[in-house]
Amino acid sequence: MRGMPGRSGGRGGSRDREGKPTTRKKFFVRRRKVCKFCAEKSEYVDWKDVKLLQSFIPERGKILPRRISGTCALHQRKLQSAIKRARAIALLPYATD
Protein backbone atom coordinates (compact mmCIF):
# COMPACT_ATOMS: atom_id res chain seq x y z
CA MET A 1 0.00 0.00 0.00
CA ARG A 2 2.94 2.26 0.49
CA GLY A 3 3.66 4.80 -2.20
CA MET A 4 0.54 4.02 -4.22
CA PRO A 5 -1.01 7.02 -5.95
CA GLY A 6 -4.49 7.96 -4.86
CA ARG A 7 -4.09 6.55 -1.39
CA SER A 8 -3.59 9.31 1.11
CA GLY A 9 -1.80 8.57 4.32
CA GLY A 10 -2.48 10.92 7.14
CA ARG A 11 0.29 13.44 7.08
CA GLY A 12 -0.26 15.22 3.79
CA GLY A 13 -2.29 18.39 3.40
CA SER A 14 -5.84 18.31 2.17
CA ARG A 15 -6.22 18.01 -1.58
CA ASP A 16 -9.11 18.19 -3.99
CA ARG A 17 -10.04 15.54 -6.58
CA GLU A 18 -7.39 16.65 -9.05
CA GLY A 19 -4.60 16.47 -6.51
CA LYS A 20 -4.20 20.22 -6.09
CA PRO A 21 -3.80 21.60 -2.58
CA THR A 22 -6.97 23.24 -1.28
CA THR A 23 -7.15 26.52 0.54
CA ARG A 24 -7.92 26.16 4.19
CA LYS A 25 -10.49 28.21 6.01
CA LYS A 26 -9.03 30.64 8.48
CA PHE A 27 -10.31 30.35 12.00
CA PHE A 28 -9.82 32.83 14.79
CA VAL A 29 -7.02 32.14 17.22
CA ARG A 30 -8.31 31.32 20.66
CA ARG A 31 -6.75 33.41 23.43
CA ARG A 32 -4.86 31.52 26.10
CA LYS A 33 -6.71 31.27 29.37
CA VAL A 34 -5.09 33.09 32.25
CA CYS A 35 -4.72 31.45 35.64
CA LYS A 36 -7.27 32.98 38.00
CA PHE A 37 -4.93 32.64 40.97
CA CYS A 38 -1.91 34.14 39.19
CA ALA A 39 -4.01 37.10 38.06
CA GLU A 40 -5.03 37.78 41.66
CA LYS A 41 -1.45 37.06 42.85
CA SER A 42 -2.72 34.64 45.49
CA GLU A 43 -0.25 32.02 46.66
CA TYR A 44 -2.65 30.02 48.80
CA VAL A 45 -5.78 28.25 47.58
CA ASP A 46 -8.08 28.13 50.59
CA TRP A 47 -9.91 24.83 51.07
CA LYS A 48 -12.60 26.61 53.13
CA ASP A 49 -13.61 28.84 50.22
CA VAL A 50 -16.33 26.55 48.87
CA LYS A 51 -17.73 29.07 46.40
CA LEU A 52 -14.34 29.41 44.66
CA LEU A 53 -13.70 25.66 44.63
CA GLN A 54 -17.14 24.89 43.18
CA SER A 55 -16.27 26.87 40.07
CA PHE A 56 -13.59 24.24 39.31
CA ILE A 57 -15.95 21.28 39.80
CA PRO A 58 -18.76 20.53 37.31
CA GLU A 59 -22.06 18.87 38.23
CA ARG A 60 -20.58 15.38 38.15
CA GLY A 61 -18.12 16.32 40.89
CA LYS A 62 -14.89 15.78 38.95
CA ILE A 63 -11.99 18.23 39.12
CA LEU A 64 -11.64 20.21 35.88
CA PRO A 65 -8.31 19.68 34.08
CA ARG A 66 -5.85 22.50 33.45
CA ARG A 67 -6.60 22.79 29.75
CA ILE A 68 -10.24 23.57 30.52
CA SER A 69 -9.96 25.57 33.74
CA GLY A 70 -6.95 27.59 32.56
CA THR A 71 -4.99 27.34 35.80
CA CYS A 72 -1.20 27.05 35.80
CA ALA A 73 0.47 23.80 36.91
CA LEU A 74 1.42 25.12 40.36
CA HIS A 75 -2.05 26.37 41.18
CA GLN A 76 -3.73 23.30 39.68
CA ARG A 77 -1.82 21.13 42.19
CA LYS A 78 -2.80 23.42 45.06
CA LEU A 79 -6.39 23.52 43.81
CA GLN A 80 -6.50 19.73 43.61
CA SER A 81 -5.33 19.28 47.20
CA ALA A 82 -7.72 22.00 48.42
CA ILE A 83 -10.67 20.28 46.73
CA LYS A 84 -9.66 16.93 48.20
CA ARG A 85 -9.40 18.44 51.69
CA ALA A 86 -12.80 20.09 51.32
CA ARG A 87 -14.27 16.77 50.22
CA ALA A 88 -12.73 14.96 53.18
CA ILE A 89 -14.58 17.17 55.69
CA ALA A 90 -17.78 17.17 53.59
CA LEU A 91 -17.72 20.74 52.34
CA LEU A 92 -17.81 19.45 48.75
CA PRO A 93 -19.38 16.25 47.41
CA TYR A 94 -17.27 13.43 45.99
CA ALA A 95 -19.89 12.77 43.31
CA THR A 96 -23.53 13.56 42.60
CA ASP A 97 -26.33 11.08 42.01
C-alpha positions in Angstrom: 0.0 0.0 0.0 2.9 2.3 0.5 3.7 4.8 -2.2 0.5 4.0 -4.2 -1.0 7.0 -5.9 -4.5 8.0 -4.9 -4.1 6.5 -1.4 -3.6 9.3 1.1 -1.8 8.6 4.3 -2.5 10.9 7.1 0.3 13.4 7.1 -0.3 15.2 3.8 -2.3 18.4 3.4 -5.8 18.3 2.2 -6.2 18.0 -1.6 -9.1 18.2 -4.0 -10.0 15.5 -6.6 -7.4 16.7 -9.1 -4.6 16.5 -6.5 -4.2 20.2 -6.1 -3.8 21.6 -2.6 -7.0 23.2 -1.3 -7.1 26.5 0.5 -7.9 26.2 4.2 -10.5 28.2 6.0 -9.0 30.6 8.5 -10.3 30.3 12.0 -9.8 32.8 14.8 -7.0 32.1 17.2 -8.3 31.3 20.7 -6.7 33.4 23.4 -4.9 31.5 26.1 -6.7 31.3 29.4 -5.1 33.1 32.3 -4.7 31.5 35.6 -7.3 33.0 38.0 -4.9 32.6 41.0 -1.9 34.1 39.2 -4.0 37.1 38.1 -5.0 37.8 41.7 -1.5 37.1 42.8 -2.7 34.6 45.5 -0.2 32.0 46.7 -2.7 30.0 48.8 -5.8 28.2 47.6 -8.1 28.1 50.6 -9.9 24.8 51.1 -12.6 26.6 53.1 -13.6 28.8 50.2 -16.3 26.5 48.9 -17.7 29.1 46.4 -14.3 29.4 44.7 -13.7 25.7 44.6 -17.1 24.9 43.2 -16.3 26.9 40.1 -13.6 24.2 39.3 -16.0 21.3 39.8 -18.8 20.5 37.3 -22.1 18.9 38.2 -20.6 15.4 38.2 -18.1 16.3 40.9 -14.9 15.8 39.0 -12.0 18.2 39.1 -11.6 20.2 35.9 -8.3 19.7 34.1 -5.8 22.5 33.4 -6.6 22.8 29.8 -10.2 23.6 30.5 -10.0 25.6 33.7 -7.0 27.6 32.6 -5.0 27.3 35.8 -1.2 27.0 35.8 0.5 23.8 36.9 1.4 25.1 40.4 -2.1 26.4 41.2 -3.7 23.3 39.7 -1.8 21.1 42.2 -2.8 23.4 45.1 -6.4 23.5 43.8 -6.5 19.7 43.6 -5.3 19.3 47.2 -7.7 22.0 48.4 -10.7 20.3 46.7 -9.7 16.9 48.2 -9.4 18.4 51.7 -12.8 20.1 51.3 -14.3 16.8 50.2 -12.7 15.0 53.2 -14.6 17.2 55.7 -17.8 17.2 53.6 -17.7 20.7 52.3 -17.8 19.5 48.8 -19.4 16.2 47.4 -17.3 13.4 46.0 -19.9 12.8 43.3 -23.5 13.6 42.6 -26.3 11.1 42.0 
